[in-house]
Amino acid sequence: MIKDAETRKSTEKAKLDDLKKQLAEINALMNQADAMKEQAEVIEKTTRRLPASPDAPGFMKELVNVLGTTGIIQEEVKPELPISRPLYTEIPYSVKSHGHYHAFGQFMTLIEQNPDRFMRVRNFAISNNMERPSIHDIDMEITTFMFNK
């Protein structure tokens, strides 16, 4: 009887060890599912920031928001020819504006770090306005991007 009990005990211990191993595998898969869910959220957010079409209204909406926040006054916004790359297309806009130097710094920061759309200030030129020394004429090229399918 003792020998049978010990045999059953070792058999049950082996089964328990196997079940513990299976539980560890299940937990690892559950952790991977959470990581995959987080990655899917990052991809979704990036997809919203990088549209699959030129989406000029979306760009203009973000530009108007940034202009309104900083107080930079836009005089003209003109689309330029898109530049196609292997995975994405650059969509440049020429923007003529004027404003205070400090406000322009804020403007650049809000464009470059926009949470809703990938945009970059590609180049800019600032010149003095002799009639109003604190207001500067600003010519810049802002590029937004489109994902190529």
N, CA, C and O atoms as a DFTB+ gen file, in Angstrom:
596 C
 N C O
     1  1       0.824      -1.193       0.000
     2  2       0.000       0.000       0.000
     3  2       0.867       1.255       0.000
     4  3       0.583       2.228      -0.699
     5  1       1.937       1.206       0.807
     6  2       2.833       2.361       0.880
     7  2       3.505       2.571      -0.468
     8  3       3.625       3.698      -0.947
     9  1       3.945       1.466      -1.075
    10  2       4.605       1.555      -2.372
    11  2       3.649       2.110      -3.424
    12  3       4.057       2.936      -4.241
    13  1       2.383       1.676      -3.426
    14  2       1.381       2.197      -4.367
    15  2       1.137       3.682      -4.141
    16  3       1.006       4.452      -5.093
    17  1       1.076       4.073      -2.882
    18  2       0.857       5.491      -2.553
    19  2       2.024       6.337      -3.045
    20  3       1.816       7.426      -3.579
    21  1       3.236       5.851      -2.871
    22  2       4.411       6.601      -3.341
    23  2       4.422       6.694      -4.865
    24  3       4.801       7.727      -5.417
    25  1       4.012       5.633      -5.546
    26  2       3.948       5.633      -7.011
    27  2       2.914       6.647      -7.484
    28  3       3.167       7.426      -8.403
    29  1       1.748       6.627      -6.845
    30  2       0.696       7.599      -7.198
    31  2       1.169       9.024      -6.921
    32  3       0.914       9.946      -7.695
    33  1       1.871       9.178      -5.785
    34  2       2.387      10.501      -5.410
    35  2       3.344      11.011      -6.481
    36  3       3.242      12.166      -6.895
    37  1       4.267      10.175      -6.934
    38  2       5.219      10.621      -7.951
    39  2       4.523      10.877      -9.287
    40  3       4.896      11.799     -10.012
    41  1       3.519      10.071      -9.616
    42  2       2.750      10.286     -10.846
    43  2       2.003      11.614     -10.785
    44  3       2.020      12.399     -11.734
    45  1       1.345      11.850      -9.646
    46  2       0.596      13.094      -9.480
    47  2       1.542      14.305      -9.474
    48  3       1.197      15.363     -10.001
    49  1       2.734      14.148      -8.878
    50  2       3.722      15.240      -8.866
    51  2       4.166      15.552     -10.288
    52  3       4.324      16.719     -10.646
    53  1       4.369      14.517     -11.104
    54  2       4.753      14.725     -12.506
    55  2       3.635      15.450     -13.247
    56  3       3.901      16.352     -14.041
    57  1       2.365      15.054     -12.988
    58  2       1.237      15.738     -13.614
    59  2       1.165      17.195     -13.174
    60  3       0.905      18.088     -13.981
    61  1       1.405      17.427     -11.859
    62  2       1.385      18.792     -11.335
    63  2       2.488      19.644     -11.970
    64  3       2.257      20.797     -12.332
    65  1       3.677      19.071     -12.102
    66  2       4.772      19.804     -12.751
    67  2       4.426      20.140     -14.192
    68  3       4.725      21.236     -14.667
    69  1       3.791      19.192     -14.892
    70  2       3.383      19.422     -16.275
    71  2       2.327      20.543     -16.345
    72  3       2.385      21.405     -17.221
    73  1       1.374      20.516     -15.418
    74  2       0.349      21.561     -15.387
    75  2       0.951      22.932     -15.074
    76  3       0.534      23.941     -15.643
    77  1       1.934      22.966     -14.169
    78  2       2.613      24.238     -13.856
    79  2       3.333      24.786     -15.090
    80  3       3.334      25.991     -15.343
    81  1       3.943      23.877     -15.850
    82  2       4.635      24.279     -17.075
    83  2       3.635      24.835     -18.090
    84  3       3.902      25.846     -18.740
    85  1       2.484      24.172     -18.223
    86  2       1.451      24.653     -19.130
    87  2       0.910      26.012     -18.688
    88  3       0.657      26.881     -19.523
    89  1       0.733      26.197     -17.382
    90  2       0.269      27.479     -16.851
    91  2       1.274      28.590     -17.164
    92  3       0.882      29.697     -17.531
    93  1       2.564      28.294     -17.020
    94  2       3.592      29.289     -17.341
    95  2       3.533      29.666     -18.824
    96  3       3.695      30.835     -19.174
    97  1       3.302      28.678     -19.695
    98  2       3.182      28.959     -21.131
    99  2       1.949      29.821     -21.422
   100  3       2.010      30.744     -22.234
   101  1       0.834      29.515     -20.756
   102  2      -0.392      30.298     -20.936
   103  2      -0.162      31.740     -20.485
   104  3      -0.566      32.679     -21.173
   105  1       0.482      31.917     -19.336
   106  2       0.768      33.273     -18.843
   107  2       1.677      34.040     -19.800
   108  3       1.489      35.235     -20.024
   109  1       2.665      33.340     -20.363
   110  2       3.557      33.990     -21.333
   111  2       2.769      34.430     -22.567
   112  3       2.989      35.522     -23.090
   113  1       1.854      33.584     -23.031
   114  2       1.023      33.948     -24.184
   115  2       0.105      35.118     -23.848
   116  3      -0.110      35.995     -24.686
   117  1      -0.431      35.142     -22.647
   118  2      -1.284      36.258     -22.222
   119  2      -0.484      37.563     -22.206
   120  3      -0.989      38.604     -22.626
   121  1       0.753      37.511     -21.727
   122  2       1.616      38.700     -21.729
   123  2       1.910      39.150     -23.153
   124  3       1.954      40.349     -23.431
   125  1       2.113      38.196     -24.054
   126  2       2.334      38.550     -25.448
   127  2       1.091      39.185     -26.047
   128  3       1.195      40.096     -26.868
   129  1      -0.072      38.718     -25.649
   130  2      -1.320      39.297     -26.162
   131  2      -1.422      40.754     -25.734
   132  3      -1.828      41.604     -26.527
   133  1      -1.057      41.054     -24.482
   134  2      -1.075      42.445     -24.013
   135  2      -0.076      43.293     -24.804
   136  3      -0.380      44.419     -25.198
   137  1       1.111      42.743     -25.029
   138  2       2.126      43.476     -25.796
   139  2       1.646      43.696     -27.228
   140  3       1.856      44.769     -27.793
   141  1       1.009      42.696     -27.814
   142  2       0.498      42.836     -29.175
   143  2      -0.617      43.877     -29.230
   144  3      -0.722      44.624     -30.202
   145  1      -1.442      43.927     -28.200
   146  2      -2.506      44.925     -28.146
   147  2      -1.900      46.326     -28.078
   148  3      -2.373      47.239     -28.754
   149  1      -0.861      46.499     -27.271
   150  2      -0.179      47.792     -27.184
   151  2       0.433      48.175     -28.532
   152  3       0.345      49.329     -28.950
   153  1       1.051      47.212     -29.207
   154  2       1.641      47.483     -30.521
   155  2       0.559      47.849     -31.532
   156  3       0.772      48.723     -32.372
   157  1      -0.584      47.201     -31.462
   158  2      -1.681      47.527     -32.368
   159  2      -2.165      48.956     -32.127
   160  3      -2.499      49.663     -33.078
   161  1      -2.205      49.382     -30.874
   162  2      -2.607      50.756     -30.558
   163  2      -1.596      51.760     -31.115
   164  3      -1.981      52.805     -31.639
   165  1      -0.305      51.444     -31.003
   166  2       0.732      52.324     -31.557
   167  2       0.588      52.411     -33.072
   168  3       0.705      53.494     -33.645
   169  1       0.336      51.283     -33.719
   170  2       0.163      51.273     -35.175
   171  2      -1.059      52.099     -35.563
   172  3      -1.015      52.859     -36.530
   173  1      -2.148      51.953     -34.812
   174  2      -3.372      52.724     -35.096
   175  2      -3.104      54.222     -34.958
   176  3      -3.530      55.012     -35.800
   177  1      -2.401      54.607     -33.901
   178  2      -2.089      56.029     -33.685
   179  2      -1.198      56.551     -34.811
   180  3      -1.412      57.653     -35.317
   181  1      -0.205      55.763     -35.199
   182  2       0.689      56.171     -36.279
   183  2      -0.068      56.263     -37.591
   184  3       0.188      57.169     -38.384
   185  1      -0.985      55.357     -37.835
   186  2      -1.781      55.382     -39.061
   187  2      -2.610      56.658     -39.134
   188  3      -2.762      57.242     -40.207
   189  1      -3.144      57.091     -37.999
   190  2      -3.904      58.345     -37.983
   191  2      -2.991      59.527     -38.295
   192  3      -3.407      60.474     -38.962
   193  1      -1.739      59.476     -37.813
   194  2      -0.801      60.581     -38.048
   195  2      -0.230      60.558     -39.464
   196  3       0.233      61.585     -39.961
   197  1      -0.261      59.408     -40.109
   198  2       0.316      59.251     -41.435
   199  2      -0.755      58.689     -42.368
   200  3      -0.832      57.476     -42.560
   201  1      -1.583      59.560     -42.951
   202  2      -2.709      59.081     -43.764
   203  2      -2.251      58.417     -45.058
   204  3      -1.092      58.537     -45.456
   205  1      -3.172      57.718     -45.704
   206  2      -2.888      57.049     -46.972
   207  2      -3.352      57.879     -48.167
   208  3      -3.308      57.412     -49.305
   209  1      -3.793      59.105     -47.910
   210  2      -4.181      60.025     -48.980
   211  2      -3.614      61.403     -48.629
   212  3      -3.249      61.637     -47.477
   213  1      -3.536      62.309     -49.591
   214  2      -2.931      63.620     -49.298
   215  2      -3.612      64.368     -48.146
   216  3      -2.929      65.056     -47.388
   217  1      -4.918      64.256     -47.993
   218  2      -5.655      64.838     -46.865
   219  2      -5.278      66.290     -46.590
   220  3      -4.871      66.639     -45.482
   221  1      -5.420      67.135     -47.620
   222  2      -5.140      68.568     -47.453
   223  2      -6.009      69.206     -46.370
   224  3      -5.504      70.034     -45.612
   225  1      -7.301      68.855     -46.263
   226  2      -8.095      69.446     -45.179
   227  2      -7.560      69.107     -43.790
   228  3      -7.593      69.947     -42.891
   229  1      -7.067      67.883     -43.610
   230  2      -6.485      67.494     -42.318
   231  2      -5.249      68.309     -41.997
   232  3      -5.072      68.757     -40.865
   233  1      -4.386      68.504     -43.000
   234  2      -3.195      69.338     -42.808
   235  2      -3.600      70.765     -42.468
   236  3      -3.066      71.360     -41.532
   237  1      -4.544      71.314     -43.226
   238  2      -4.969      72.701     -42.999
   239  2      -5.581      72.865     -41.610
   240  3      -5.358      73.880     -40.949
   241  1      -6.340      71.885     -41.171
   242  2      -6.944      71.949     -39.828
   243  2      -5.860      72.041     -38.764
   244  3      -5.942      72.871     -37.859
   245  1      -4.843      71.189     -38.873
   246  2      -3.748      71.217     -37.897
   247  2      -2.962      72.519     -37.989
   248  3      -2.575      73.088     -36.968
   249  1      -2.728      72.989     -39.208
   250  2      -1.999      74.247     -39.387
   251  2      -2.766      75.411     -38.763
   252  3      -2.176      76.245     -38.077
   253  1      -4.065      75.471     -38.996
   254  2      -4.890      76.544     -38.429
   255  2      -4.885      76.474     -36.898
   256  3      -4.831      77.508     -36.233
   257  1      -4.942      75.266     -36.338
   258  2      -4.873      75.125     -34.883
   259  2      -3.568      75.674     -34.326
   260  3      -3.566      76.390     -33.325
   261  1      -2.459      75.339     -34.975
   262  2      -1.153      75.801     -34.499
   263  2      -1.030      77.311     -34.684
   264  3      -0.523      78.004     -33.802
   265  1      -1.488      77.824     -35.823
   266  2      -1.448      79.270     -36.045
   267  2      -2.267      80.000     -34.984
   268  3      -1.826      81.016     -34.446
   269  1      -3.447      79.489     -34.687
   270  2      -4.302      80.119     -33.687
   271  2      -3.695      80.077     -32.296
   272  3      -3.851      81.021     -31.521
   273  1      -3.009      78.996     -31.974
   274  2      -2.395      78.854     -30.659
   275  2      -1.221      79.815     -30.480
   276  3      -1.040      80.386     -29.405
   277  1      -0.431      79.990     -31.528
   278  2       0.794      80.788     -31.406
   279  2       0.620      82.255     -31.751
   280  3       1.432      83.081     -31.334
   281  1      -0.411      82.598     -32.494
   282  2      -0.597      83.988     -32.893
   283  2       0.155      84.364     -34.158
   284  3       0.169      85.535     -34.538
   285  1       0.778      83.404     -34.815
   286  2       1.409      83.669     -36.107
   287  2       0.289      83.904     -37.114
   288  3      -0.686      83.154     -37.145
   289  1       0.426      84.944     -37.940
   290  2      -0.593      85.283     -38.928
   291  2      -0.146      84.774     -40.287
   292  3       0.901      85.170     -40.800
   293  1      -0.951      83.891     -40.864
   294  2      -0.622      83.335     -42.168
   295  2      -1.187      84.259     -43.244
   296  3      -2.328      84.713     -43.166
   297  1      -0.363      84.518     -44.237
   298  2      -0.783      85.359     -45.359
   299  2      -1.131      84.508     -46.574
   300  3      -2.051      84.827     -47.327
   301  1      -0.385      83.423     -46.754
   302  2      -0.599      82.578     -47.933
   303  2      -0.115      81.167     -47.641
   304  3       0.947      80.972     -47.050
   305  1      -0.905      80.188     -48.060
   306  2      -0.512      78.777     -47.985
   307  2      -0.695      78.210     -49.383
   308  3      -1.781      78.276     -49.960
   309  1       0.379      77.656     -49.915
   310  2       0.331      77.170     -51.289
   311  2       0.933      75.766     -51.351
   312  3       2.060      75.565     -50.898
   313  1       0.202      74.787     -51.905
   314  2       0.773      73.442     -52.030
   315  2       1.856      73.416     -53.113
   316  3       1.747      74.087     -54.139
   317  1       2.877      72.644     -52.864
   318  2       3.959      72.445     -53.832
   319  2       3.843      71.022     -54.399
   320  3       2.963      70.260     -53.999
   321  1       4.722      70.679     -55.317
   322  2       4.692      69.347     -55.935
   323  2       5.110      68.276     -54.927
   324  3       6.126      68.430     -54.249
   325  1       4.340      67.199     -54.823
   326  2       4.696      66.100     -53.902
   327  2       6.002      65.429     -54.327
   328  3       6.348      65.400     -55.508
   329  1       6.710      64.896     -53.345
   330  2       7.967      64.185     -53.580
   331  2       7.751      62.736     -53.150
   332  3       7.561      62.453     -51.968
   333  1       7.782      61.826     -54.118
   334  2       7.510      60.422     -53.828
   335  2       8.781      59.721     -53.357
   336  3       9.845      59.860     -53.961
   337  1       8.652      58.974     -52.280
   338  2       9.724      58.144     -51.721
   339  2       9.233      56.692     -51.753
   340  3       8.055      56.459     -52.023
   341  1      10.105      55.712     -51.485
   342  2       9.656      54.308     -51.558
   343  2       8.468      53.968     -50.649
   344  3       7.553      53.273     -51.090
   345  1       8.455      54.432     -49.400
   346  2       7.391      54.058     -48.474
   347  2       6.397      55.176     -48.190
   348  3       5.300      54.924     -47.690
   349  1       6.772      56.389     -48.502
   350  2       5.904      57.527     -48.193
   351  2       6.075      58.616     -49.247
   352  3       7.001      58.577     -50.057
   353  1       5.179      59.573     -49.221
   354  2       5.248      60.726     -50.116
   355  2       5.287      61.981     -49.263
   356  3       4.492      62.139     -48.337
   357  1       6.212      62.868     -49.578
   358  2       6.282      64.165     -48.904
   359  2       5.347      65.120     -49.633
   360  3       5.344      65.186     -50.862
   361  1       4.557      65.857     -48.865
   362  2       3.632      66.819     -49.444
   363  2       3.982      68.189     -48.871
   364  3       3.548      68.538     -47.774
   365  1       4.778      68.972     -49.627
   366  2       5.220      70.266     -49.107
   367  2       4.202      71.380     -49.350
   368  3       3.467      71.376     -50.338
   369  1       4.182      72.320     -48.430
   370  2       3.357      73.523     -48.537
   371  2       4.250      74.723     -48.282
   372  3       5.046      74.730     -47.343
   373  1       4.114      75.729     -49.117
   374  2       4.817      76.989     -48.928
   375  2       3.897      77.893     -48.104
   376  3       2.740      78.108     -48.465
   377  1       4.423      78.420     -46.996
   378  2       3.613      79.240     -46.100
   379  2       4.300      80.582     -45.901
   380  3       5.451      80.642     -45.470
   381  1       3.586      81.661     -46.219
   382  2       4.064      83.016     -45.950
   383  2       3.271      83.524     -44.760
   384  3       2.046      83.403     -44.720
   385  1       3.977      84.095     -43.789
   386  2       3.314      84.537     -42.569
   387  2       4.116      85.648     -41.917
   388  3       5.165      86.054     -42.417
   389  1       3.607      86.133     -40.796
   390  2       4.364      87.101     -40.004
   391  2       3.967      86.949     -38.541
   392  3       2.864      86.509     -38.214
   393  1       4.894      87.325     -37.678
   394  2       4.629      87.214     -36.249
   395  2       5.866      87.525     -35.435
   396  3       6.926      87.843     -35.974
   397  1       5.710      87.426     -34.134
   398  2       6.819      87.663     -33.212
   399  2       7.801      86.495     -33.263
   400  3       7.419      85.361     -33.550
   401  1       9.055      86.784     -32.983
   402  2      10.102      85.774     -33.033
   403  2       9.807      84.628     -32.058
   404  3       9.922      83.456     -32.417
   405  1       9.429      84.973     -30.831
   406  2       9.129      83.954     -29.819
   407  2       7.940      83.083     -30.255
   408  3       7.958      81.866     -30.073
   409  1       6.925      83.704     -30.821
   410  2       5.750      82.955     -31.298
   411  2       6.152      81.999     -32.416
   412  3       5.605      80.901     -32.518
   413  1       7.103      82.408     -33.256
   414  2       7.564      81.526     -34.324
   415  2       8.255      80.292     -33.742
   416  3       8.090      79.189     -34.264
   417  1       9.019      80.465     -32.680
   418  2       9.643      79.313     -32.006
   419  2       8.589      78.343     -31.490
   420  3       8.728      77.129     -31.640
   421  1       7.540      78.879     -30.886
   422  2       6.445      78.036     -30.420
   423  2       5.759      77.330     -31.602
   424  3       5.406      76.154     -31.523
   425  1       5.584      78.069     -32.675
   426  2       4.959      77.519     -33.881
   427  2       5.754      76.307     -34.375
   428  3       5.180      75.256     -34.658
   429  1       7.061      76.457     -34.475
   430  2       7.901      75.356     -34.969
   431  2       7.792      74.141     -34.052
   432  3       7.708      73.007     -34.525
   433  1       7.794      74.375     -32.758
   434  2       7.679      73.270     -31.810
   435  2       6.358      72.535     -31.978
   436  3       6.332      71.304     -32.004
   437  1       5.264      73.276     -32.092
   438  2       3.957      72.639     -32.226
   439  2       3.793      71.902     -33.553
   440  3       3.100      70.887     -33.614
   441  1       4.417      72.397     -34.601
   442  2       4.377      71.699     -35.895
   443  2       5.172      70.402     -35.808
   444  3       4.681      69.334     -36.176
   445  1       6.404      70.505     -35.319
   446  2       7.295      69.341     -35.287
   447  2       6.816      68.260     -34.313
   448  3       7.076      67.077     -34.531
   449  1       6.128      68.649     -33.257
   450  2       5.707      67.675     -32.245
   451  2       4.198      67.448     -32.254
   452  3       3.625      67.037     -31.245
   453  1       3.566      67.708     -33.370
   454  2       2.113      67.578     -33.465
   455  2       1.690      66.132     -33.195
   456  3       2.184      65.217     -33.855
   457  1       0.789      65.912     -32.242
   458  2       0.395      64.539     -31.919
   459  2      -0.571      63.911     -32.923
   460  3      -0.772      62.697     -32.910
   461  1      -1.169      64.728     -33.793
   462  2      -2.194      64.211     -34.696
   463  2      -1.732      64.029     -36.134
   464  3      -2.429      63.404     -36.934
   465  1      -0.560      64.571     -36.472
   466  2      -0.114      64.505     -37.869
   467  2       1.396      64.680     -37.933
   468  3       1.964      65.515     -37.230
   469  1       2.045      63.878     -38.789
   470  2       3.472      64.058     -39.017
   471  2       3.666      65.291     -39.889
   472  3       3.164      65.351     -41.011
   473  1       4.397      66.277     -39.369
   474  2       4.719      67.495     -40.121
   475  2       6.134      67.921     -39.739
   476  3       6.583      67.705     -38.613
   477  1       6.817      68.523     -40.688
   478  2       8.162      69.033     -40.438
   479  2       8.309      70.397     -41.097
   480  3       7.798      70.624     -42.194
   481  1       9.011      71.305     -40.422
   482  2       9.385      72.564     -41.052
   483  2      10.650      72.245     -41.837
   484  3      11.718      72.018     -41.269
   485  1      10.503      72.234     -43.139
   486  2      11.616      71.820     -44.007
   487  2      12.664      72.918     -44.131
   488  3      13.862      72.642     -44.073
   489  1      12.220      74.159     -44.300
   490  2      13.140      75.302     -44.294
   491  2      12.328      76.559     -43.998
   492  3      11.105      76.580     -44.133
   493  1      13.041      77.601     -43.591
   494  2      12.358      78.856     -43.291
   495  2      13.337      80.023     -43.446
   496  3      14.554      79.854     -43.383
   497  1      12.770      81.198     -43.647
   498  2      13.551      82.433     -43.719
   499  2      12.783      83.505     -42.945
   500  3      11.579      83.677     -43.132
   501  1      13.481      84.208     -42.092
   502  2      12.880      85.280     -41.304
   503  2      13.550      86.582     -41.706
   504  3      14.774      86.659     -41.814
   505  1      12.731      87.605     -41.927
   506  2      13.294      88.907     -42.268
   507  2      12.655      89.984     -41.392
   508  3      11.557      89.807     -40.865
   509  1      13.351      91.078     -41.253
   510  2      12.847      92.184     -40.442
   511  2      11.816      92.985     -41.215
   512  3      11.861      93.082     -42.441
   513  1      10.895      93.552     -40.471
   514  2       9.926      94.487     -41.016
   515  2      10.270      95.837     -40.386
   516  3      10.001      96.055     -39.205
   517  1      10.854      96.731     -41.155
   518  2      11.339      97.998     -40.606
   519  2      10.206      98.870     -40.058
   520  3      10.439      99.698     -39.177
   521  1       8.994      98.697     -40.565
   522  2       7.867      99.479     -40.062
   523  2       7.424      98.987     -38.684
   524  3       6.962      99.775     -37.859
   525  1       7.566      97.689     -38.438
   526  2       7.213      97.106     -37.138
   527  2       8.321      96.140     -36.740
   528  3       8.260      94.958     -37.079
   529  1       9.342      96.633     -36.019
   530  2      10.520      95.811     -35.719
   531  2      10.251      94.528     -34.919
   532  3      11.036      93.584     -35.005
   533  1       9.176      94.474     -34.156
   534  2       8.925      93.268     -33.361
   535  2       8.186      92.187     -34.151
   536  3       8.085      91.046     -33.700
   537  1       7.673      92.543     -35.323
   538  2       6.967      91.585     -36.178
   539  2       7.885      91.227     -37.339
   540  3       8.413      92.101     -38.027
   541  1       8.065      89.926     -37.542
   542  2       8.973      89.450     -38.598
   543  2       8.186      88.775     -39.712
   544  3       7.209      88.065     -39.471
   545  1       8.635      89.015     -40.928
   546  2       8.079      88.287     -42.075
   547  2       8.727      86.903     -42.086
   548  3       9.944      86.780     -41.952
   549  1       7.915      85.874     -42.244
   550  2       8.409      84.502     -42.175
   551  2       7.937      83.746     -43.417
   552  3       6.739      83.644     -43.678
   553  1       8.895      83.222     -44.172
   554  2       8.599      82.339     -45.302
   555  2       9.097      80.954     -44.910
   556  3      10.242      80.806     -44.484
   557  1       8.251      79.943     -45.048
   558  2       8.675      78.597     -44.656
   559  2       8.042      77.549     -45.557
   560  3       7.053      77.796     -46.248
   561  1       8.638      76.395     -45.523
   562  2       8.084      75.244     -46.220
   563  2       7.814      74.186     -45.163
   564  3       8.725      73.722     -44.477
   565  1       6.555      73.816     -45.045
   566  2       6.146      72.772     -44.106
   567  2       5.788      71.551     -44.923
   568  3       5.033      71.627     -45.893
   569  1       6.342      70.424     -44.515
   570  2       6.083      69.184     -45.226
   571  2       5.267      68.271     -44.334
   572  3       5.582      68.070     -43.162
   573  1       4.209      67.721     -44.915
   574  2       3.460      66.665     -44.251
   575  2       3.674      65.411     -45.094
   576  3       4.261      65.480     -46.174
   577  1       3.209      64.290     -44.613
   578  2       3.551      63.024     -45.247
   579  2       2.317      62.176     -45.486
   580  3       1.297      62.321     -44.812
   581  1       2.437      61.286     -46.463
   582  2       1.381      60.343     -46.804
   583  2       2.017      58.967     -46.953
   584  3       3.063      58.834     -47.589
   585  1       1.409      57.965     -46.386
   586  2       1.895      56.605     -46.487
   587  2       1.560      56.032     -47.854
   588  3       0.415      56.123     -48.298
   589  1       2.553      55.435     -48.536
   590  2       2.316      54.781     -49.825
   591  2       1.887      53.343     -49.565
   592  3       2.580      52.603     -48.866
   593  1       0.755      52.947     -50.121
   594  2       0.285      51.560     -49.932
   595  2       1.037      50.615     -50.815
   596  3       0.778      49.412     -50.793
